[in-house]
Amino acid sequence: MFQKLERIVPRARFALFLRKSNKLENKIWFMAQEDFRIYAKYYDQIYSHMKNYEKEAKIVENTIRKFESEKSKTLLDVGCGTGEHLKYLSLNFKCTGIDINRNMIKIARDKVPNARFNVASMIDFKLGERFDVITCLFSAIGHVQTFDNLVRTISNFYGHSAEKGLVIVEPWIFKKDFIKGHIGLNIHEDENIKLARMSTSKMTESKRIIYMHYLVGEKGEVKHFTEIHEMLASDCKDYVEAFKSAGFTKVEYLTDDLWDGSRGLFIAKK
Ligand SMILES: C[S@@+](CC[C@H](N)C(=O)[O-])C[C@H]1O[C@@H](n2cnc3c(N)ncnc32)[C@H](O)[C@@H]1O
């Protein structure tokens, strides 16, 4: 009897510990979802001032036409956000968009009814089809956080690329270009809302951690929200290594004739 109890008590303690840690994990997950709900909600207001998506999509399309072997018809935009690039790319390609944030996808679906969308992570999505072109723009790839995940992501792009397909990736800010102590500021104002987003960052050896603060004034109230984005710390050579190890035969990094604020474009061919 006593021996039996001795076996049961540690198991019960372990079960209790698991229950508590699951609860904590769920809470953290929920908080992260809430934070990224804010990211999606104000995304277009923040970036509409600094980005010209129509111009960017045109440059992406011209780049595709320059590098493609045959006329590309299907396009997958990974980390598509609110679908701003797809709004224009879907005029000339049969488009699919994926993003990890379901709130982003909801906005994109309403905005681009002629494209298909899925909530999925770029690291391990499985769509069961191949695309003539895969794009991953405005540094969405930086969210994979580690070099190992970068390799997994690019290999996944390889698996979803058609024969002679193209992959176009706008990287996250390279390690060498990161400005220590930089404070970012974006402002938006219209008749319904006054919005300011300020950001600062911390560099660790393996990551860039971005702290975003939102001040949102709407419906007679001012609210403060925070968000933490943990991003990849890597340089050009790391991306080239990831493309090569995934099996891509040709990789180029373009910086000329792109848009203001562009972080360059990797063009990889299967
Ligand atoms: C800076 S936004 C870029 C969005 C869009 N490409 C654009 O140009 O506006 C980064 C996007 O990557 C998405 N993202 C982050 N991690 C992801 C992942 N693991 N898989 C897919 N999307 C992800 C975010 O939800 C966000 O929509």
The ligand as an SDF file (V2000), in Angstrom:
LIG
                    3D

 27 29  0  0  0  0  0  0  0  0999 V2000
    6.2480   42.9640  -41.9400 C   0  0  0  0  0  0  0  0  0  0  0  0
    4.8600   41.9610  -42.2250 S   0  0  0  0  0  0  0  0  0  0  0  0
    4.8950   41.8250  -44.0090 C   0  0  0  0  0  0  0  0  0  0  0  0
    3.5330   41.5980  -44.5840 C   0  0  0  0  0  0  0  0  0  0  0  0
    3.4390   41.7540  -46.1020 C   0  0  0  0  0  0  0  0  0  0  0  0
    4.3140   40.8320  -46.7970 N   0  0  0  0  0  0  0  0  0  0  0  0
    3.7070   43.1740  -46.5120 C   0  0  0  0  0  0  0  0  0  0  0  0
    4.5980   43.3920  -47.3580 O   0  0  0  0  0  0  0  0  0  0  0  0
    3.0240   44.0690  -46.0390 O   0  0  0  0  0  0  0  0  0  0  0  0
    5.3650   40.3500  -41.7180 C   0  0  0  0  0  0  0  0  0  0  0  0
    4.2610   39.3090  -41.8450 C   0  0  0  0  0  0  0  0  0  0  0  0
    4.8110   38.0200  -41.6100 O   0  0  0  0  0  0  0  0  0  0  0  0
    3.8440   37.2700  -40.8950 C   0  0  0  0  0  0  0  0  0  0  0  0
    4.5210   36.1370  -40.2400 N   0  0  0  0  0  0  0  0  0  0  0  0
    5.2780   36.1580  -39.1340 C   0  0  0  0  0  0  0  0  0  0  0  0
    5.7400   34.9220  -38.8570 N   0  0  0  0  0  0  0  0  0  0  0  0
    5.2530   34.1110  -39.8320 C   0  0  0  0  0  0  0  0  0  0  0  0
    5.3610   32.7190  -40.1050 C   0  0  0  0  0  0  0  0  0  0  0  0
    6.0870   31.9210  -39.3360 N   0  0  0  0  0  0  0  0  0  0  0  0
    4.7120   32.2370  -41.1770 N   0  0  0  0  0  0  0  0  0  0  0  0
    3.9530   33.0330  -41.9770 C   0  0  0  0  0  0  0  0  0  0  0  0
    3.8170   34.3600  -41.7630 N   0  0  0  0  0  0  0  0  0  0  0  0
    4.4540   34.8880  -40.7100 C   0  0  0  0  0  0  0  0  0  0  0  0
    3.2330   38.2660  -39.9460 C   0  0  0  0  0  0  0  0  0  0  0  0
    2.0010   37.8210  -39.4280 O   0  0  0  0  0  0  0  0  0  0  0  0
    3.1160   39.4880  -40.8510 C   0  0  0  0  0  0  0  0  0  0  0  0
    1.9050   39.5030  -41.5360 O   0  0  0  0  0  0  0  0  0  0  0  0
  1  2  1  0
  2  3  1  0
  2 10  1  0
  3  4  1  0
  4  5  1  0
  5  6  1  0
  5  7  1  0
  7  8  2  0
  7  9  1  0
 10 11  1  0
 11 12  1  0
 11 26  1  0
 12 13  1  0
 13 14  1  0
 13 24  1  0
 14 15  1  0
 14 23  1  0
 15 16  2  0
 16 17  1  0
 17 18  1  0
 17 23  2  0
 18 19  1  0
 18 20  2  0
 20 21  1  0
 21 22  2  0
 22 23  1  0
 24 25  1  0
 24 26  1  0
 26 27  1  0
M  CHG  2   2   1   9  -1
M  END
$$$$
